[in-house]
Amino acid sequence: MVLIGVAIFGFEMRDLDFHQVWHTLNHMQLQWLVVAFGVMVGSWLIESVVVKIFVEHEGEHLGFRAALRVPLVEQLFNNITPFASGGQPAQLVALMQAGVEGGRASSVLLMKFVVYQFMVLINFVLTILIGFNRVATHFGALAWLIVFGLVIHVVVIVGLLLVMYQYRLTKRLVGVAVRVCGWFVGRERMLRWQAHMDAKIDTFYAESLHLKREKSKVLRAAGLTLVQLLLYYSVPYFVLLSFGLGHVDVITVMVSHVMIVMIVSLFPIPGGTGGAELSFKTLFASFVATPSQLVLAMLLWRLLTYYLGIVFGIVALAIPVKRIARSESAKKV
């Protein structure tokens, strides 16, 4: 992924004037890059607090270093697998390495996933209300990708809610869908799919009962996750400020970043590489005065929001973790 990224930025910089690039670098306000770095790290720190909230239960105490390791390992495997599919299994392993029992770790990650998806959907809906008209007016093709990304997230949330509150109906609907697929794949494979889907639905329903019992934890985690996302979405704003672009509006920049994230989620390539850079150039070209500033801003944004997570994730993966502490009463249970 690093090599692909280098190739993309080499291609983007092929026609730039070297003297203009050097002049841009010499006049950067580096303090804003430090702020952008701090904001990105802050989003991971808040996510680690969310992990601690869900893990700590009846005398169990997860150390902060072990909790911080979870989102960093998640970043690494999200960024190197298609559709970020490796993040969830990697978090499960990280929690189990910290001494969290496998079933409990699955429950924690499920609650974290549900809360995260709801907060992402809220941000997406607000983004569509605030900034979709601008994108639709200037970038018609991207507007359809954004709508498609929103539809996918809505479908995910509706599916989660159906399992949580309409368990039997969900199993019937999934059974019908699997039988339709069976027309094309054969009876034996259809039965395997049916058994697999039933097991997944049963597991999710059983774990979702924890969400209903842990309302205070869910509310605290939701608030923190919202702050975490806002910090992440603000990173390109501070990157633009580092180039002296003080005229940019923070809300407009954050809305544009949310839309980029929505578009990138549709690309099967790890990290949405290629689609992320194209989306950034398209949506942020109106904010940036020169081509050298635009390409350098895109490079710094990707370094902070993508490659930094890979580096920190590799470091976190290599560091031994202290196992979860339990009180005497918890041990007896």
N, C-alpha and C positions, 0 to 999 in steps of 0.2 A: 504493500500500500504506500510505503514511503517512496519507493521508486516511481510508482505511477504518479504520485503527487509532484515529485521533482520534474517528471516529464511534462505534466500539465503546466506547471509554472514556467518551465523553460519555453514551452510553446507560446504562452501568453506574453512573455517578455522579449520575444524574438525581434519585434519591430520597435521596441522602446529605445529612446535616445539615452545612452549611458550617462551622459552629463546631466540630463534632466533627472534621472533616477538618483544620481549621487547628490544633486542639489536638494532633492526631496528628502533624502535620508539625513542630510546635514541639518535640515531645518525642522526635524520632527521634535515634538514635545514629549520626551520620554516618560515624564511623570504620569501621563495618561495611559501609557502602555503598562506601567506598574499597577495602576488602578484596574485596568482590564484584567491583568493577571490575577490580582487580588479578588476581583469579582468572580472569576472562573473558579478559583480555589474555594472561595466562600460558598459557592453553590454545592461543591462536593462536601464541604464541612457540614452544611445544613442537611444534606441527604444522609450523612452518617448519623446525625442526631435522630432522624426519622427511623433509621435502622435500630438504634438503641431503644427508642420508644416502643417499637413493636416487639423486640426481642426480650427486654427486661420484664420479667413476670414472676411473681411469687418467690422473691428472694434471689433470683438470677440477676447477675450483673455482668454486662458485656463491656469490656474496656474500650476506651475511645479509639485506640489505635486499631483494635480488631474491627470496630464498627466502620472506621474510615477506610479500611482495606476493602470493604464490600463494594462501595461505589467506584473505587479506583479500578478494581479488578473487572467490574461491570463495564467501565469505560473501555478498557483494553479489548475485551471480547465483543462488545457492541461494535467497536470500530474496525474489527478485522473479520467480521462475519456478515454474509448477506442479510439484509433486512434486520440487522442487529440481533440476529437470532441466538447468538452465543452468550449474551449478557445474563439471561436468567439462569441457565445452568451454572455459569461461572460464579454467580452470587451464591447459589445453593452450596457449591463446593466450599466457597470461602467461609460461609457460616458454619458448615459442618467441621471445617478445619479449626474453627474457633470454639468447638465443643458444643454447638447447638445441635440437638437431635434432629435427624433428617425430616421427620414429619412436622416438627415444630418449625424448622427452617422453611419448609415449603409453605406453611401457613403464613409465616412472616412475609415471605416474598409475594404471596398472593395478595395480602392486605396492602402491601406497599405498591404493587402493580395496579390494583383497583383505584387506590387514592391518586396515584400518578396519572392514570388515564383520565380520571374525572377532571383533575386540574388542567391537564393538557387540553381537554375538550373545552373547558371554560375559557381558556386563553384563546383557542382557535375561534370560538364563537364571537368573542369580543373583537378579535382581529378582523373577522369578516365584516362586522358591523361598522368598525372604525375605518378600515383601510381598503376594503375590497374594491370600492369604486375607483380608487386611484390605480390599482393594478389592472382592473378591467379596461380602463380608459387607455392606458399606455402600453400594456403588455397583454393583449388578448389571449394568446396561447397559454401563458402561465396561469391566467385566471382559471382556465378549465382544470389544470393540474391541481390548483389549490382547492377547488370545489371537490374534485375526486378524493383528495387527501382528507378533507373534512368528512366526506361520506364514509370513508373507511373507518375513521375514528368513531363516528356515530354508531356504525354497525357493531364495532367492538363493544362499546358501552351498552348498547341495547342487548347484545348477547349476554354480557355479564349480568345485567339486571334481570333478564329472563331466567337465567339459571338460579339467581338468588331468590327471586320472588315467584317464579312460575316454573318450578322444577319439572313437574310432570308434562306440562305443555311443551317445554323445551326439548325433553327427550322424544316426544312424539314428532315434533318438527324436524329434529335431527334425523330421526328414523326414516321419515319420508324422504329427506334429502339424500340420505345414504342409499335408500332403495332406488331412487332415480339414477344415482351414479352407478348402481349395480347393473343397470341396463347396458352399460358400456364397458364395464371392467370384469364382469363375471361374478357368479354367486359366491365363490370361495373368498375372493378378495373383499367383496361386499360385507360378508359376515365378519371378517377380521376388522374392517373399518368400523362396523357397528359395535363390536365389542370394545374396541379402542375408544371410540367416542363416548360410549356409555360409561366406561371407567373414568374418563376425564371429567365428564359432567358430574358423576357421583362424588369424585374427589373435590371438585370445585364447590359443589353445594355444601358438602360437609365442612369445608374450610370457611365458606362464606358465613357460616353461623357464628364464627369468631368475630367477624365484622359487626354483626348486630349486637353482640354482647360487649364489644370494646368501643362504645361510641365516643368516650372521652379521648381515647388514644387516636381514633380515626380523625376526630376534629382537630386535635393538635397536629397530627401528621399532615392533614390537608392544608392547614395554615402555613406550616413550614415548607411544604412542597410548592405552594404558590409563590412564596418568597424565593425559593430555590430557582424556579423557572424564570421569575422576573429578573433575577441576577444574571442568569444565563442569556436571556434575550437582550440584556443591556450591553453585552460585550462589544458588539460592533459600534455602538455609540461612542465608547471610550477610545476605540481604535480610530474612528474618524476624528475625534478631538485631538489625537496625537499628531494629526496632519494640519492642525490649526483651523479645522472646519467648524468653528464655533457657531455657525448659523444653523446647523442641523437641529431638528426637533427630536427630542429623545423618544417621544411617543411614536412618531412616524418611523424612526429607525427601528424601534422594538417591534412594531407591527410588521415591518418588512422582514425582520429576522424570523418572526414566527412563521411567516409565509414561506420563507426559504426552508425552514425545518419541515414544514408540511410537504413541500415539494420533494425534498430529499428522502423523506420516508417512503416514497413510491419507487425509488431506484433500488434494484437488487444488488448493485455493486456495494461492497462494504464502505460505510461512511458516505454513501451517495456520491462518491468521487466522480467528478466530471459534471454531474447535475448540480452539485453544491456550488462549484465555481461559476458555472454558467448563470445560475439563479442570482448569485451575489452580484455579478457584473451587470445583469439586467436590471435588478431592483435598486442598486446603489449608484448606478451611473449618473443619475440626476443630482446626487449629493456631492459628487467629486469633480473637481475642476479639470484635472489633467489625467491622461492615461497612466502615467507613472504612479500617481497617487492611488488610482483605482486598483491597479494590479498589486501594488505593495499593501494596500489595505486588505485586499482579498487574501494575500499571503499571510499577513499577520493574524487575520481573523481565523483562518484555517489552522495556523499553528496553535492558537490559543484554545479553540473549541474542538479540535480534532486530534492533532498530533501530540499536544500536551497530555491529553488523556491516555494515549498509547504509552508515552514515556513513563508517566506516573503509575500506570497500571502494571508495567513491567517491573518497576521498582517494588510496588506493593506485593506483587506475586512472589518476589524473591525474599521478602522479609518474613522471618518466622513470626507467628502470631501467638499471643498469650490466650489460653483457653478461658472460656467463660467461668466466672466465679459464682459459686452457689452457697447460700447460707445453710446452716445446719438443718433448718426446717425444710428447705427445698430439697436437700439431699435425702431426708427421710421419706419425702413424698416420692 
